[in-house]
Amino acid sequence: MANNHQVKLSILDFVHIFKDSKPTESLMNSTEMAQLADKLGYTRYWFTEHHNTTSQISTSPDLLSMHAAAHTKNIRVGSGGIMLPNHSPFKVVENFTLLEALHPGRIDLGIGRASGTDGWTAWALQRSREALAANDFPEQLDHLISFFSRNFPRTHPFSNITPPGDPSLVPDIYMLGSSEGGLQFAIEKGLGFAFAANLAPQLAIPILRSYRKEFKPSLYMKEPKSILAIGVIAAETEQEAKYLAGPVELMWARMRTGSSKLSFPTLEEAQAHIYTPDEEAARNTNKDRFVIGNVNDVANQLRQMAKASLVDEIMIADFYPSQSSRLKGYQLLAEEFNLPLNR
């Protein structure tokens, strides 16, 4: 069980494209953030996979992981996650085997069950309507694991296909989840488990406790490894944190009410916005998706969540509204949690 001295911190980067900025600037921001997180002692830095959006450029977490790993020294990097329905399991294994060979012991493969996008874009990614309706994730996951472990039955048509390198080149594999579906795969396959509390806050604690209780050891993990992911906005004062949280609160309220305005709002736009009754209701519903406040209060809440859910690691879903605020926020949290600095 986590205590005040054992809680590790990690970061989940959506590579947001802020208003009036360019994708290149967003990528430079992520590079700077990964390097700072590395120096501050954060445990891992993951990238999401999203498609057909003008406000994010996190379409390829494997490529982003390659870049981040090459520009850091100690921090683990990886996907949060690879949306497996969009990919060939064999190609995922090839890519992450290569990453592991280039950066031994620093690569994570987080796997998601959804497409991370809308139906039309999923069709474009998966190349056929039949693939969209297949619902074959269990088979995909089995194939991915068998390629890594090279243990297909002799009669399987893939038994003679060999990934590059040797069987030791395996990243740490995590199942992502926001429901019991992802949980069961993590338990049965003996994988790590990262729960998106920003998507399903009420389920986080019971599901993460179930994972710890029911985990079955495997070739990939002998003991359970669990992570709670949650949106965090930390600042020196509560007033400042609430101001910085304005854009993400407005964006999520708009998503909940079906608005077509889904770009990341500016601080000025959020501060001037007058919420409709429906938006205000959505904003209140969304409160548990985030931890917002001065750094001391935020740290106490995160420690309580870690203890209740039996995790020793919190992953911060990054929703800061600017590069300066995110750099400052992560610096404050690292100091508050006394993370081990990497010189």
N, C-alpha and C positions, 0 to 999 in steps of 0.2 A: 504494500500500500504506500502511496506517495506521501511524503511529508514535506515540510517547508524547504528542506535542503536537497531534495531529490528531484524536484520538478524540472524537467528539461523544456526548452522552448525551441520551436521550429517555425518556419514561415511557408505559407502557401501563396504563391504569386499568380495573379490572373493577368499580369502584364497589361494593366489598364492604359488606355489611350485617353489622356485627359483632354478636355475641350481646348481647341486651338493649338494642340500639339501634334507632332508627327509620330508615326510608328517607330521610326529610328530613335527618336528621343525616348520613347517608352522602353525600348530595348536597352538603351544606354542607362536608363534609370534602374532597370532590373539588374544589370551588371554591377552597377555601383552598390545596390542594395545587397546583392549576394556577397560581394566582397566585404562589406561592412559586417554582415551577419557572420561571416567566417571569422573575422577578427574579434567580434564580440562574444563568440562562444556558443552561438546557436547550433543546434544539433543537425538539422537538415533543412534544405531549401527545395521545395517542390513547385512544379509548374502544372497548371490545370490544362485541360484540353477543351476548347470551345470553338465553334465554327459559325460563320455567317453572322458576325457581329462587328459593328464599327467601333465599339468601345473597348475591345480587347484584341490582343494579337498573340494569344497563347494557343495557337492552333497545333503546335508540334512540340509537346513536352520533351520528346527524345532529343530533338535538335537543340532546344533551349538548355537541356541538361548538359549536353556536350559542351556548349558555350560556357555555361556557368562553372562546370568542373574545370575547364581549362583556365579560368580566370580566378580560381580559388585554390586553397591548399589543404584544408582540413575538413570543412563541412561536407556532409553527405548531400548529394543532389539527386533529383529524380522526378518522377511523374506523380501528380496527384489529381487525375491519373491518366493513364492510357485508357481510352474508352474502347474496350476490346471489340465490340460489335463493328467498329469502323476499320478494323485492321485484320490482317492475316496473322494468326498466332505465331507462325514460323518467322515472319518478318520481324515481329516484335522481339522474339528470342534472338534473332541475328543482331538487331540494333542494340539491345541491352547487353548481349554478350560482348559486343565491341566496346561499349561504354565501360563495362567492368574490366575488360582487358587494358583499356587506356588509363583507368583510374581505379585500381584495385581497392576493394573495401570501402568505396565511397558512393556506390550507386544503389538507388532504390527504384523498384518497379511497383508503383501503385496502380491497381487495376480497377476500372469501373465497369458497371454492367449496362449503363445507358449510352446513348450516342452523343450526348452533350450538345445537341442542336435540335433544330426543327425537322419535321418529317421530310420535306423536300431536300434539305441539305444532307440528311442521312442517306437518302436515296442516291444522291450524287456521290457520296463517300463510299457507299457499299455497292454501287454499280448495278443493282437490280432490285425490282420490287420483291422478288422472291426472298432475297436476303433480309429485307426489312421485316418480313412476316415469319422468318425462320424460327426465332426465339431459341437459338442454339448456343446461348452463352455457356451452359454447362459443358458442352462438347468442346467449345473453343478453349475454355479454361483447362480442361483435361489435356487437350493437345499442347497448349503452351507449357504446362508442367511436364508433360512427357518429353517434349523436345529438350527442355533444360536438363532433365534427369536421364535422357536417352534410354527410357525404359518402355517404349512401345512394345506390345506383344509381337512376337516374331511374325505373326500372320497379318499384322496391320499394314496397310499400304504405305504408311509413313515410316516404317521400321528401318528402312535403309537410308533415310535422310538424316544427315549429321550436321548440326550447327557448327560454326567455326570454333576453333580453339579446343578447349578440353572441358570436361564436366565441372571443373572448379570455378569456371567463370559464370557464376550465378549471382545476380543482385539480390538484395533482401526484397522479398516479395510481400506486398501488402494488398489486402482486399479493402476497397473503399466501400462505405455504406452509409445510408441514411434510413435504413429499415432493417427488418429481420432477414431479408433476402441476402444482403451482403454478409451479414453475420454468419449465416449457416455455411456459406462457402469458406469463410475464414476458419471456422471451427473444424469442418470436415477435412479440409485440405492441409491444415496445420500451417496457415499463413498468418502474417501480421494483420492487424485490423485498425483502420483509421475511420472514425465515425464523424460525419459532417453535422455537428451540433448546430451550425448556422442554418442548416436545412430542416432539421427535425429536433429542436432543442428538448422537447419533452421526452423523447425516446433515448437520449444520449446516455444517461446514467444507467437505466435498467439494461440496455443492450450491451454496453461496455462491461458491466458486471457479469452478464451472462457469458460473454466471450472469455473472460478470465476463468470462470467456473468450469466451462465446458470444453475449452481448448484441447485439441488432440495433437501431440507432438508429431513432427514429420521430419523428412530429410532437410527441409528448408528452415524450420525453426523448432528447436527443442523446447522452448518455453514461450508463453504468450508475449507478444509485443503489441501494445495498444496505444492509440493516439486519439485524443479528443481535439477536433478542429472547431474553432469558434471565431467569429468576427471580433476584433479588438481595436478600440481606439483609445490610446493612453496619451495623456499630456501632463504637464506640470500641475494644472488646476482642473477641477471639474468643469468650470465654465468654458475653458478652452477646448476640452475634450468634446463637450456637447456641440460646440461650434464646428469642430472638425468632423463630427459625426453627421452633421446636417445633410451633406450630399448622399451618403450611403443610405440614410434613413428615407430620404425622398425617393431615391432610386428603387428601393425595395417596396415602398408604398405604391409607387407607380406600377411595379410588376404585379403586385397583389391585386390591383384594381383594373388590370388589363390595358393600361395606358400604352400608347405607341411611342412615348418618349422614354426610351430605355438607355440612353447614353448617360454617362457619369456626369451628374450636375456639378456646376462650380460651387464654391463656397458662397459666392454672392447670390447665385440663383437660389440655392437652398435657403439662405437666410431671408430672402425676400418672398419666398413662396408662401401663399396662403392655402393651407390644406382644405380640401373638400371634406365633408363628413365621412365619406367612404375612405378617403386617403388617411384621415386621422384614425379611423378604426383600424385600418391596415397597419398604420404606424404603431399603434398600441399592441396589436397582435404580434408584430415583429420584434418587440423589445427583447425577448429572450434569445434572439439570434445573435446579439452583440453584447460585449462587455465594454462599457464606456465610462470613463471617469479619470480622476487623477491617478497617477501611476501606483500609489500605495494601495488605494481601494481596488484598482484593477488586479493587482498582484494577489491581494487577499482573496478576491473572488475566484481567480484562476486556481489558486491553491486549494480552495474548498471544492471546486469542481473536479480537480484531479483526485483528491482524496475520496470524494463520493463515488466517482466512476472507476476507481482502482487503476488509474493510469499514472505513469510517471512522466508523461510528455504532453504538452499542450502545443498544438499547431495553430498559429495565428493566421486566419484567413484575411488577407491584406485588402483593406478597403479605405486606406488613408486617401485624402483628397488631393494630395500634392507630394512631390518628392521630399521637400523639406520637412513636412510633418511626419512622414513615415520614417525618415532617417532619425529624427529626434525621438519619435515614439519608441522605436526599437532600441535606441541607446538608453533611454530611461528604463525600459523593462529589463534590459541586460544588467544594468546596475542594481535594480531592485531585487532581481533574482540571484545576484552575485554570480553570474555566469563566468566560466573560466576564460579569461582573455587569451587569444592566440596571437603571440607577438611575431 
